[in-house]
């Protein structure tokens, strides 16, 4: 009888997990999605340029300046977005003005 109680195959694993776990995870997931939306929300700028997109935009624009050099990267952004462009260099918002 004691060996029967110690046998792990005797217990049903679903009875060990309470029923409230799935009910509690739904509000937590909704809260996490809401916080993610707030974190990703950005105010639209009147100046064209690459988007922020969770910090990926600044990394890409800074990487383009490092990879292509200042002159070629400025020409690329001017062809893509126009004469007045907002980019990020070293994590700081930078404006490129050219004609």
Buried (B, 14 or more C-beta within 10 A) or exposed (E): EEEEEEEEEEEEEEEEEEEEEEEEEEEEEEEEEEEEEEEEEEEEEEBEBBEBEEEEBBEBBBEBBEEEEEEEBBBBBBEEBEEBBBBBBEEEBBEBEEE
